[in-house]
């Protein structure tokens, strides 16, 4: 496949790459996403039954508003990061891998300093036991990773390293596999921000949201460039890259609605979000950033992202 600059991109082929008169949204895949939304809403209702109704629960949950605002801003950062695709003809694969590494570093530091450490502190305050706090956080990390693994196995999407994955992936047009893969990536980020606003330390929650927003800037560009490599127009690449960020408000609503209702659920919720992010970093971002042979630049990006998020957490948290 030729880029606008005439350079050939090494894009792996997919069984459904043949030309079509129009793009069809796979109903089965959308049904799975809808089912996940239904489960999230049902979980929010069950977690908030003490408020009497779902509406009262959300009205009485102070984390909902800030979480939705913060995740809307992080989603906007994805769109803003993709804007250069309208003018930039090409970004080297080395630079793209470094940007992916930066995002992985931010997510690793966010999982450690903004989620796991506060989760341990909240668990110890709740149980008066470091061992019980550690057990709660360990269970939450495992549950978060397992939830993302289940979505990875069921939702059709595409890994650049191993090709199509999930149920009936070969029956889905490749552009949608790519969109669903990025949505799986963004969902844990929104979840982390939403759960973060369940803490009493709102400065730490905003530091987390700022870090996620910063790493979404280069991520948005990488996504848009990958869509260009798939043959999409500049406008379409920008639009789809921006749309993938909408998974973050969904994750934020889920995180704040489920785990922001009760302080008793907070340690598990923070750890759950951390486990989901760790799964994405190891399963998606790092393999993708290493597949072209630029491991050194990707690793330097990880270190830079980790340090940047650590400094944000330290400087902005109370």
KELOPA-612684 format. One record per residue: residue number from 1; residue in three letters; y, z, x of N, C-alpha, C in turn. Coordinates in steps of 0.02 Angstrom, whole numbers, plus 50000, padded with zeros to 5 digits. Example, Ala and Ser with C-alpha at 12.3 -4.5 7.8 and 13.67 -1.06 7.14 Angstrom:
% KELOPA-612684
SITE num residuo    ny    nz    nx   cay   caz   cax    cy    cz    cx
SITE   1     ALA 49716 50390 50660 49775 50390 50615 49835 50390 50660
SITE   2     SER 49888 50354 50642 49947 50357 50684 50002 50394 50645
% end
This chain:
% KELOPA-612684
SITE num residuo    ny    nz    nx   cay   caz   cax    cy    cz    cx
SITE   1     UNK 49940 50000 50042 50000 50000 50000 50062 50000 50044
SITE   2     UNK 50111 49957 50028 50170 49950 50070 50227 49994 50043
SITE   3     UNK 50261 50028 50088 50320 50067 50070 50379 50020 50064
SITE   4     UNK 50437 50043 50035 50496 49999 50031 50518 49975 50099
SITE   5     UNK 50504 50014 50152 50525 49994 50219 50474 49948 50253
SITE   6     UNK 50420 49932 50217 50371 49888 50245 50317 49922 50284
SITE   7     UNK 50316 49988 50285 50265 50024 50323 50207 50042 50277
SITE   8     UNK 50148 50037 50303 50089 50050 50263 50073 50125 50265
SITE   9     UNK 50066 50154 50204 50047 50224 50199 49972 50229 50191
SITE  10     UNK 49940 50276 50224 49867 50285 50216 49852 50323 50152
SITE  11     UNK 49852 50288 50096 49840 50321 50032 49768 50311 50011
SITE  12     UNK 49730 50365 50000 49660 50357 49980 49654 50325 49911
SITE  13     UNK 49602 50285 49903 49593 50250 49840 49560 50295 49789
SITE  14     UNK 49573 50281 49727 49545 50317 49671 49513 50268 49624
SITE  15     UNK 49458 50285 49591 49424 50237 49548 49467 50206 49495
SITE  16     UNK 49521 50241 49474 49562 50216 49420 49630 50192 49444
SITE  17     UNK 49633 50163 49504 49696 50138 49530 49712 50067 49508
SITE  18     UNK 49669 50036 49467 49682 49967 49448 49744 49964 49403
SITE  19     UNK 49781 49908 49403 49842 49903 49364 49828 49913 49290
SITE  20     UNK 49876 49946 49256 49870 49955 49184 49938 49938 49153
SITE  21     UNK 49937 49919 49089 49999 49900 49056 50042 49961 49043
SITE  22     UNK 50013 50021 49036 50052 50081 49024 50013 50141 49049
SITE  23     UNK 50048 50196 49060 50017 50257 49084 49997 50300 49026
SITE  24     UNK 49934 50317 49023 49909 50359 48969 49902 50431 48994
SITE  25     UNK 49925 50479 48955 49917 50549 48972 49847 50569 48950
SITE  26     UNK 49805 50595 48995 49737 50613 48977 49736 50671 48928
SITE  27     UNK 49711 50658 48868 49713 50709 48816 49670 50770 48834
SITE  28     UNK 49614 50758 48867 49571 50815 48884 49606 50861 48933
SITE  29     UNK 49641 50833 48982 49676 50874 49031 49733 50913 48998
SITE  30     UNK 49771 50879 48955 49824 50914 48921 49797 50967 48875
SITE  31     UNK 49739 50955 48846 49708 51006 48803 49692 51069 48844
SITE  32     UNK 49669 51059 48906 49654 51117 48948 49718 51156 48965
SITE  33     UNK 49772 51119 48979 49835 51153 48992 49859 51190 48930
SITE  34     UNK 49852 51159 48872 49872 51192 48810 49830 51254 48797
SITE  35     UNK 49766 51249 48812 49722 51306 48803 49742 51364 48849
SITE  36     UNK 49763 51347 48910 49787 51399 48955 49850 51432 48927
SITE  37     UNK 49896 51393 48899 49956 51421 48869 49938 51467 48811
SITE  38     UNK 49891 51446 48770 49869 51487 48714 49840 51553 48739
SITE  39     UNK 49798 51550 48791 49770 51611 48819 49825 51656 48847
SITE  40     UNK 49875 51627 48879 49930 51666 48906 49968 51702 48850
SITE  41     UNK 49981 51665 48795 50017 51695 48739 49974 51750 48707
SITE  42     UNK 49909 51738 48700 49865 51789 48671 49862 51850 48715
SITE  43     UNK 49858 51840 48781 49858 51896 48826 49922 51936 48823
SITE  44     UNK 49979 51902 48817 50043 51936 48811 50044 51979 48747
SITE  45     UNK 50017 51951 48694 50015 51989 48631 49972 52051 48637
SITE  46     UNK 49912 52043 48665 49866 52100 48671 49895 52154 48717
SITE  47     UNK 49928 52132 48771 49957 52181 48817 50015 52218 48787
SITE  48     UNK 50047 52188 48737 50108 52217 48709 50099 52242 48637
SITE  49     UNK 50038 52256 48617 50026 52277 48547 50063 52341 48530
SITE  50     UNK 50076 52382 48580 50111 52444 48567 50181 52434 48541
SITE  51     UNK 50209 52374 48550 50276 52361 48524 50274 52341 48450
SITE  52     UNK 50217 52328 48424 50210 52313 48353 50205 52238 48339
SITE  53     UNK 50237 52197 48377 50233 52124 48367 50252 52090 48432
SITE  54     UNK 50233 52027 48437 50248 51989 48497 50323 51983 48507
SITE  55     UNK 50358 51970 48453 50431 51964 48458 50462 52028 48483
SITE  56     UNK 50440 52085 48455 50467 52150 48478 50449 52162 48551
SITE  57     UNK 50389 52140 48570 50367 52151 48640 50413 52114 48688
SITE  58     UNK 50428 52052 48671 50471 52014 48716 50543 52039 48713
SITE  59     UNK 50564 52059 48654 50632 52085 48648 50639 52151 48685
SITE  60     UNK 50585 52190 48686 50588 52255 48718 50567 52254 48791
SITE  61     UNK 50552 52195 48817 50531 52189 48886 50589 52164 48928
SITE  62     UNK 50620 52208 48968 50679 52188 49006 50664 52137 49061
SITE  63     UNK 50600 52127 49077 50583 52080 49131 50585 52008 49109
SITE  64     UNK 50580 51995 49043 50573 51927 49018 50634 51884 49036
SITE  65     UNK 50693 51908 49018 50754 51869 49029 50766 51852 49102
SITE  66     UNK 50768 51902 49147 50778 51886 49218 50723 51842 49247
SITE  67     UNK 50660 51852 49225 50606 51811 49251 50614 51738 49231
SITE  68     UNK 50633 51725 49168 50643 51656 49146 50702 51625 49182
SITE  69     UNK 50756 51663 49192 50814 51637 49228 50796 51620 49300
SITE  70     UNK 50761 51666 49333 50743 51656 49403 50697 51596 49411
SITE  71     UNK 50646 51590 49368 50599 51535 49374 50630 51468 49353
SITE  72     UNK 50679 51471 49308 50716 51409 49293 50754 51385 49355
SITE  73     UNK 50782 51432 49393 50818 51415 49454 50770 51388 49508
SITE  74     UNK 50711 51419 49513 50663 51394 49563 50638 51324 49544
SITE  75     UNK 50630 51313 49478 50610 51246 49456 50665 51195 49471
SITE  76     UNK 50728 51216 49461 50785 51172 49476 50787 51156 49551
SITE  77     UNK 50766 51204 49592 50765 51193 49664 50716 51137 49682
SITE  78     UNK 50660 51134 49646 50612 51079 49658 50645 51012 49644
SITE  79     UNK 50681 51009 49588 50715 50946 49571 50769 50930 49622
SITE  80     UNK 50807 50980 49643 50860 50969 49692 50831 50944 49759
SITE  81     UNK 50775 50973 49778 50743 50952 49840 50719 50881 49838
SITE  82     UNK 50702 50857 49778 50677 50788 49771 50733 50736 49770
SITE  83     UNK 50795 50757 49761 50850 50710 49754 50857 50661 49812
SITE  84     UNK 50846 50682 49875 50854 50634 49930 50808 50573 49925
SITE  85     UNK 50756 50576 49884 50712 50518 49878 50749 50457 49851
SITE  86     UNK 50806 50469 49818 50846 50414 49791 50880 50374 49847
SITE  87     UNK 50889 50407 49905 50925 50373 49960 50884 50367 50023
SITE  88     UNK 50840 50415 50036 50802 50415 50098 50746 50363 50094
SITE  89     UNK 50741 50322 50144 50689 50271 50145 50622 50298 50170
SITE  90     UNK 50626 50345 50217 50564 50369 50247 50576 50436 50282
SITE  91     UNK 50527 50480 50277 50526 50543 50315 50459 50544 50352
SITE  92     UNK 50461 50559 50415 50399 50556 50455 50346 50604 50429
SITE  93     UNK 50284 50585 50438 50228 50628 50418 50231 50695 50454
SITE  94     UNK 50254 50695 50516 50260 50757 50554 50309 50804 50521
SITE  95     UNK 50366 50777 50499 50417 50819 50466 50390 50844 50399
SITE  96     UNK 50355 50802 50362 50327 50824 50298 50277 50881 50308
SITE  97     UNK 50235 50876 50359 50186 50929 50371 50221 50994 50392
SITE  98     UNK 50275 50988 50430 50313 51047 50449 50344 51080 50387
SITE  99     UNK 50368 51039 50339 50396 51066 50277 50342 51100 50235
SITE 100     UNK 50283 51068 50232 50229 51100 50195 50210 51167 50228
SITE 101     UNK 50208 51168 50295 50194 51230 50330 50246 51283 50315
SITE 102     UNK 50309 51264 50313 50362 51311 50296 50350 51343 50228
SITE 103     UNK 50333 51301 50179 50318 51328 50112 50260 51375 50113
SITE 104     UNK 50208 51359 50152 50150 51404 50157 50170 51470 50188
SITE 105     UNK 50213 51468 50239 50235 51530 50270 50274 51574 50223
SITE 106     UNK 50318 51543 50184 50356 51581 50134 50309 51615 50084
SITE 107     UNK 50260 51578 50061 50213 51605 50011 50171 51661 50041
SITE 108     UNK 50151 51654 50104 50112 51708 50136 50153 51771 50142
SITE 109     UNK 50216 51764 50166 50259 51823 50172 50275 51854 50104
SITE 110     UNK 50286 51811 50054 50300 51836 49987 50240 51875 49960
SITE 111     UNK 50180 51849 49971 50120 51884 49949 50114 51952 49982
SITE 112     UNK 50130 51954 50047 50122 52017 50084 50176 52067 50068
SITE 113     UNK 50240 52047 50079 50296 52095 50077 50324 52105 50007
SITE 114     UNK 50322 52053 49965 50352 52058 49898 50302 52075 49843
SITE 115     UNK 50237 52069 49858 50187 52081 49806 50136 52134 49825
SITE 116     UNK 50102 52125 49881 50048 52172 49899 50076 52240 49918
SITE 117     UNK 50126 52242 49962 50154 52307 49983 50183 52345 49924
SITE 118     UNK 50225 52314 49881 50249 52350 49821 50192 52369 49774
SITE 119     UNK 50140 52326 49771 50083 52343 49728 50047 52405 49752
SITE 120     UNK 50039 52411 49817 50007 52471 49845 50050 52533 49831
SITE 121     UNK 50116 52526 49839 50160 52583 49826 50159 52603 49753
SITE 122     UNK 50160 52553 49708 50157 52568 49636 50090 52598 49617
SITE 123     UNK 50036 52574 49647 49970 52601 49632 49964 52673 49656
SITE 124     UNK 49992 52689 49714 49988 52757 49740 50030 52804 49698
SITE 125     UNK 50089 52781 49674 50130 52822 49631 50096 52835 49564
SITE 126     UNK 50057 52787 49542 50023 52793 49477 49961 52838 49482
SITE 127     UNK 49923 52832 49536 49859 52866 49541 49860 52926 49587
SITE 128     UNK 49912 52933 49628 49917 52986 49679 49859 52982 49729
SITE 129     UNK 49834 52922 49740 49779 52912 49786 49786 52845 49821
SITE 130     UNK 49786 52846 49887 49790 52783 49924 49727 52741 49914
SITE 131     UNK 49670 52774 49909 49607 52738 49900 49605 52702 49833
SITE 132     UNK 49626 52737 49780 49626 52706 49714 49678 52650 49711
SITE 133     UNK 49735 52661 49743 49786 52609 49744 49760 52547 49780
SITE 134     UNK 49726 52558 49836 49698 52503 49873 49645 52466 49832
SITE 135     UNK 49605 52504 49795 49553 52473 49754 49583 52430 49698
SITE 136     UNK 49637 52456 49667 49670 52418 49614 49699 52353 49641
SITE 137     UNK 49732 52358 49698 49763 52298 49728 49709 52249 49750
SITE 138     UNK 49655 52274 49779 49601 52230 49800 49571 52193 49740
SITE 139     UNK 49562 52230 49685 49535 52198 49625 49583 52146 49598
SITE 140     UNK 49649 52160 49601 49698 52113 49577 49699 52049 49619
SITE 141     UNK 49696 52057 49685 49695 51998 49729 49634 51955 49714
SITE 142     UNK 49576 51987 49707 49515 51949 49692 49520 51914 49625
SITE 143     UNK 49548 51948 49575 49554 51919 49508 49603 51860 49508
SITE 144     UNK 49658 51866 49545 49706 51811 49548 49676 51749 49582
SITE 145     UNK 49640 51760 49636 49607 51704 49670 49554 51673 49625
SITE 146     UNK 49516 51715 49589 49464 51689 49545 49493 51649 49487
SITE 147     UNK 49551 51671 49462 49583 51634 49407 49604 51565 49430
SITE 148     UNK 49633 51560 49490 49654 51495 49516 49593 51452 49532
SITE 149     UNK 49539 51483 49555 49478 51445 49568 49451 51416 49503
SITE 150     UNK 49453 51455 49449 49429 51431 49384 49472 51372 49360
SITE 151     UNK 49538 51377 49368 49581 51322 49349 49568 51261 49393
SITE 152     UNK 49558 51273 49457 49544 51219 49504 49480 51182 49485
SITE 153     UNK 49430 51220 49461 49366 51189 49443 49370 51152 49376
SITE 154     UNK 49414 51174 49331 49414 51146 49263 49467 51092 49254
SITE 155     UNK 49527 51101 49283 49581 51054 49271 49574 50995 49319
SITE 156     UNK 49572 50934 49293 49566 50876 49338 49629 50868 49380
SITE 157     UNK 49620 50859 49445 49675 50849 49492 49648 50817 49554
SITE 158     UNK 49690 50808 49605 49666 50773 49665 49688 50810 49728
SITE 159     UNK 49640 50821 49773 49654 50845 49840 49658 50784 49886
SITE 160     UNK 49709 50782 49929 49713 50726 49976 49656 50728 50026
SITE 161     UNK 49632 50789 50041 49580 50795 50092 49511 50778 50065
SITE 162     UNK 49497 50794 50002 49430 50784 49976 49427 50741 49913
SITE 163     UNK 49484 50715 49890 49485 50671 49833 49487 50707 49767
SITE 164     UNK 49469 50672 49711 49473 50701 49645 49431 50765 49638
SITE 165     UNK 49456 50812 49598 49420 50874 49586 49432 50895 49514
SITE 166     UNK 49391 50942 49491 49396 50966 49422 49353 50924 49375
SITE 167     UNK 49351 50944 49312 49310 50911 49262 49337 50842 49246
SITE 168     UNK 49293 50792 49246 49309 50724 49225 49367 50694 49264
SITE 169     UNK 49374 50713 49328 49432 50689 49366 49432 50613 49374
SITE 170     UNK 49373 50583 49381 49371 50511 49392 49391 50472 49330
SITE 171     UNK 49395 50505 49273 49414 50471 49211 49488 50475 49198
SITE 172     UNK 49526 50506 49243 49598 50518 49233 49637 50474 49281
SITE 173     UNK 49691 50445 49257 49734 50403 49299 49761 50445 49356
SITE 174     UNK 49764 50415 49415 49777 50453 49476 49845 50488 49476
SITE 175     UNK 49896 50459 49446 49961 50491 49446 49959 50558 49411
SITE 176     UNK 49917 50563 49358 49911 50627 49323 49871 50678 49363
SITE 177     UNK 49822 50654 49401 49786 50700 49446 49835 50732 49494
SITE 178     UNK 49881 50693 49520 49930 50718 49567 49976 50768 49533
SITE 179     UNK 50000 50752 49473 50044 50797 49436 50010 50864 49423
SITE 180     UNK 49948 50861 49400 49912 50923 49385 49900 50965 49449
SITE 181     UNK 49889 50931 49506 49880 50967 49568 49943 51005 49587
SITE 182     UNK 50002 50974 49579 50064 51008 49595 50078 51064 49545
SITE 183     UNK 50060 51053 49482 50069 51106 49432 50026 51167 49449
SITE 184     UNK 49965 51155 49473 49923 51211 49495 49954 51248 49554
SITE 185     UNK 49990 51212 49595 50024 51241 49652 50083 51284 49629
SITE 186     UNK 50122 51259 49580 50183 51293 49560 50170 51352 49513
SITE 187     UNK 50116 51351 49476 50103 51404 49428 50100 51473 49460
SITE 188     UNK 50065 51483 49516 50065 51550 49547 50133 51572 49572
SITE 189     UNK 50175 51524 49593 50242 51543 49615 50282 51573 49557
SITE 190     UNK 50280 51540 49499 50313 51568 49440 50283 51634 49419
SITE 191     UNK 50217 51639 49423 50183 51702 49406 50208 51758 49451
SITE 192     UNK 50214 51744 49516 50236 51795 49563 50306 51819 49547
SITE 193     UNK 50351 51771 49532 50420 51790 49516 50422 51831 49451
SITE 194     UNK 50383 51809 49401 50383 51846 49337 50358 51917 49345
SITE 195     UNK 50303 51925 49382 50277 51992 49393 50326 52033 49435
SITE 196     UNK 50359 52000 49482 50406 52036 49525 50461 52070 49486
SITE 197     UNK 50482 52042 49430 50535 52072 49390 50510 52130 49347
SITE 198     UNK 50445 52144 49350 50420 52205 49319 50432 52267 49361
SITE 199     UNK 50452 52256 49425 50466 52312 49469 50532 52345 49452
SITE 200     UNK 50541 52406 49475 50606 52439 49468 50655 52413 49520
SITE 201     UNK 50630 52387 49575 50672 52361 49629 50688 52287 49615
SITE 202     UNK 50742 52275 49577 50760 52207 49558 50785 52167 49618
SITE 203     UNK 50813 52201 49668 50836 52165 49728 50777 52130 49762
SITE 204     UNK 50720 52165 49764 50660 52135 49794 50636 52076 49752
SITE 205     UNK 50642 52082 49685 50621 52027 49642 50665 51965 49652
SITE 206     UNK 50731 51976 49659 50776 51920 49670 50766 51890 49740
SITE 207     UNK 50749 51932 49789 50733 51907 49855 50672 51861 49853
SITE 208     UNK 50622 51882 49814 50562 51840 49805 50580 51774 49772
SITE 209     UNK 50620 51777 49719 50640 51715 49684 50680 51670 49731
SITE 210     UNK 50724 51698 49771 50763 51658 49818 50718 51625 49869
SITE 211     UNK 50670 51662 49895 50623 51633 49943 50583 51576 49914
SITE 212     UNK 50559 51585 49852 50521 51532 49819 50566 51471 49808
SITE 213     UNK 50628 51483 49788 50674 51428 49778 50688 51389 49842
SITE 214     UNK 50696 51425 49897 50709 51392 49961 50650 51348 49981
SITE 215     UNK 50589 51375 49974 50531 51335 49994 50518 51278 49945
SITE 216     UNK 50545 51282 49884 50538 51227 49836 50581 51166 49855
SITE 217     UNK 50634 51177 49895 50677 51121 49913 50639 51068 49954
SITE 218     UNK 50610 51087 50012 50571 51036 50048 50509 51015 50011
SITE 219     UNK 50480 51061 49972 50420 51043 49934 50435 50988 49883
SITE 220     UNK 50492 50992 49850 50511 50940 49803 50517 50872 49835
SITE 221     UNK 50545 50870 49896 50551 50807 49932 50482 50780 49952
SITE 222     UNK 50438 50824 49976 50371 50802 49995 50334 50772 49935
SITE 223     UNK 50340 50805 49877 50308 50780 49817 50335 50712 49798
SITE 224     UNK 50401 50705 49800 50432 50641 49781 50412 50585 49829
SITE 225     UNK 50409 50601 49893 50389 50550 49943 50316 50530 49933
SITE 226     UNK 50274 50578 49916 50204 50562 49903 50197 50516 49841
SITE 227     UNK 50238 50528 49791 50237 50485 49732 50262 50415 49749
SITE 228     UNK 50312 50410 49794 50334 50344 49817 50277 50308 49852
SITE 229     UNK 50238 50346 49892 50181 50315 49927 50128 50290 49878
SITE 230     UNK 50126 50319 49818 50080 50296 49766 50107 50235 49729
SITE 231     UNK 50167 50212 49749 50195 50152 49719 50243 50164 49662
SITE 232     UNK 50264 50227 49651 50310 50242 49597 50382 50225 49619
SITE 233     UNK 50423 50209 49570 50493 50195 49584 50529 50259 49606
SITE 234     UNK 50589 50251 49635 50626 50310 49657 50642 50356 49598
SITE 235     UNK 50664 50326 49542 50681 50367 49483 50619 50403 49456
SITE 236     UNK 50563 50367 49453 50502 50398 49427 50478 50453 49473
SITE 237     UNK 50483 50443 49539 50463 50495 49587 50505 50557 49578
SITE 238     UNK 50571 50547 49570 50615 50604 49560 50599 50640 49494
SITE 239     UNK 50589 50601 49441 50575 50632 49376 50510 50671 49374
SITE 240     UNK 50458 50643 49403 50393 50677 49403 50395 50739 49448
SITE 241     UNK 50428 50733 49506 50433 50791 49551 50471 50848 49517
SITE 242     UNK 50525 50830 49481 50563 50881 49445 50521 50912 49389
SITE 243     UNK 50482 50871 49354 50441 50896 49299 50387 50944 49322
SITE 244     UNK 50360 50934 49382 50308 50979 49406 50334 51050 49415
SITE 245     UNK 50399 51058 49425 50428 51124 49432 50428 51164 49368
SITE 246     UNK 50417 51130 49311 50418 51165 49247 50359 51213 49238
SITE 247     UNK 50309 51206 49281 50254 51254 49279 50277 51324 49300
SITE 248     UNK 50332 51328 49337 50354 51393 49361 50381 51438 49305
SITE 249     UNK 50425 51413 49259 50444 51457 49203 50385 51478 49160
SITE 250     UNK 50335 51434 49153 50275 51454 49116 50240 51512 49151
SITE 251     UNK 50232 51506 49218 50202 51561 49255 50245 51624 49252
SITE 252     UNK 50311 51615 49254 50355 51673 49251 50350 51709 49184
SITE 253     UNK 50346 51671 49130 50339 51702 49064 50273 51739 49058
SITE 254     UNK 50220 51708 49085 50154 51739 49083 50155 51804 49124
SITE 255     UNK 50183 51802 49185 50183 51861 49227 50224 51917 49199
SITE 256     UNK 50285 51902 49175 50327 51954 49147 50299 51980 49080
SITE 257     UNK 50270 51934 49040 50244 51955 48975 50183 51998 48980
SITE 258     UNK 50138 51983 49027 50076 52021 49034 50086 52085 49073
SITE 259     UNK 50118 52079 49132 50120 52135 49178 50186 52172 49179
SITE 260     UNK 50236 52146 49143 50300 52180 49141 50306 52228 49082
SITE 261     UNK 50255 52232 49040 50257 52275 48982 50248 52348 49001
SITE 262     UNK 50204 52361 49048 50187 52430 49065 50185 52438 49141
SITE 263     UNK 50213 52493 49165 50210 52509 49236 50138 52520 49259
SITE 264     UNK 50094 52539 49212 50024 52550 49230 49990 52484 49250
SITE 265     UNK 50014 52428 49223 49984 52363 49238 50016 52331 49300
SITE 266     UNK 50072 52359 49324 50110 52327 49377 50071 52319 49442
SITE 267     UNK 50037 52371 49468 50002 52362 49532 49951 52305 49529
SITE 268     UNK 49913 52302 49475 49863 52248 49468 49898 52181 49462
SITE 269     UNK 49953 52179 49424 49988 52116 49414 50018 52088 49478
SITE 270     UNK 50048 52131 49518 50076 52109 49582 50020 52081 49627
SITE 271     UNK 49964 52116 49629 49908 52094 49670 49878 52030 49642
SITE 272     UNK 49875 52023 49576 49849 51962 49545 49890 51901 49566
SITE 273     UNK 49956 51908 49564 49999 51853 49585 49990 51838 49659
SITE 274     UNK 49982 51890 49700 49970 51880 49771 49905 51843 49784
SITE 275     UNK 49852 51861 49748 49789 51827 49757 49793 51753 49737
SITE 276     UNK 49830 51739 49683 49838 51669 49663 49875 51629 49716
SITE 277     UNK 49927 51660 49745 49965 51625 49797 49924 51615 49860
SITE 278     UNK 49885 51665 49879 49843 51658 49938 49792 51602 49929
SITE 279     UNK 49765 51596 49868 49717 51542 49855 49750 51474 49864
SITE 280     UNK 49810 51466 49837 49845 51402 49842 49860 51385 49915
SITE 281     UNK 49883 51435 49953 49900 51422 50023 49839 51398 50062
SITE 282     UNK 49783 51432 50054 49723 51415 50092 49688 51353 50066
SITE 283     UNK 49688 51345 50000 49648 51292 49969 49686 51226 49966
SITE 284     UNK 49753 51229 49961 49791 51169 49949 49839 51152 50007
SITE 285     UNK 49883 51199 50025 49939 51181 50068 49917 51172 50140
SITE 286     UNK 49882 51220 50168 49863 51215 50238 49818 51155 50251
SITE 287     UNK 49765 51143 50211 49725 51082 50224 49767 51018 50220
SITE 288     UNK 49814 51015 50172 49856 50956 50166 49901 50947 50227
SITE 289     UNK 49930 51002 50252 49976 50998 50309 49940 50982 50374
SITE 290     UNK 49874 50990 50377 49835 50978 50438 49798 50911 50438
SITE 291     UNK 49799 50875 50383 49754 50818 50377 49776 50758 50419
SITE 292     UNK 49840 50756 50440 49864 50698 50477 49868 50711 50552
SITE 293     UNK 49843 50769 50575 49842 50782 50646 49905 50814 50674
SITE 294     UNK 49947 50843 50630 50008 50875 50653 50003 50951 50645
SITE 295     UNK 49947 50978 50666 49934 51050 50657 49987 51094 50690
SITE 296     UNK 50010 51074 50749 50059 51115 50785 50124 51121 50746
SITE 297     UNK 50149 51065 50721 50211 51066 50683 50202 51104 50617
SITE 298     UNK 50144 51095 50585 50131 51131 50524 50128 51207 50537
SITE 299     UNK 50097 51226 50592 50092 51297 50609 50160 51327 50626
SITE 300     UNK 50201 51289 50662 50269 51313 50676 50308 51320 50611
SITE 301     UNK 50296 51276 50564 50327 51282 50498 50305 51345 50462
SITE 302     UNK 50240 51361 50467 50214 51423 50437 50250 51483 50465
SITE 303     UNK 50256 51486 50532 50290 51543 50564 50362 51548 50542
SITE 304     UNK 50397 51490 50540 50467 51490 50519 50475 51513 50447
SITE 305     UNK 50432 51489 50403 50435 51510 50333 50419 51583 50324
SITE 306     UNK 50370 51608 50362 50351 51678 50357 50408 51723 50379
SITE 307     UNK 50440 51705 50435 50496 51745 50461 50555 51743 50413
SITE 308     UNK 50570 51683 50386 50627 51677 50340 50617 51720 50278
SITE 309     UNK 50556 51719 50249 50543 51759 50189 50544 51834 50206
SITE 310     UNK 50518 51852 50264 50519 51922 50285 50591 51947 50292
SITE 311     UNK 50634 51907 50322 50703 51927 50331 50739 51932 50264
SITE 312     UNK 50725 51884 50217 50754 51888 50151 50733 51952 50115
SITE 313     UNK 50669 51968 50119 50644 52028 50086 50676 52090 50116
SITE 314     UNK 50684 52091 50182 50713 52149 50215 50788 52155 50201
SITE 315     UNK 50823 52099 50203 50896 52101 50196 50918 52113 50124
SITE 316     UNK 50883 52084 50075 50906 52088 50006 50875 52144 49966
SITE 317     UNK 50816 52168 49988 50783 52222 49951 50819 52287 49964
SITE 318     UNK 50819 52329 49913 50853 52394 49919 50813 52441 49963
% end
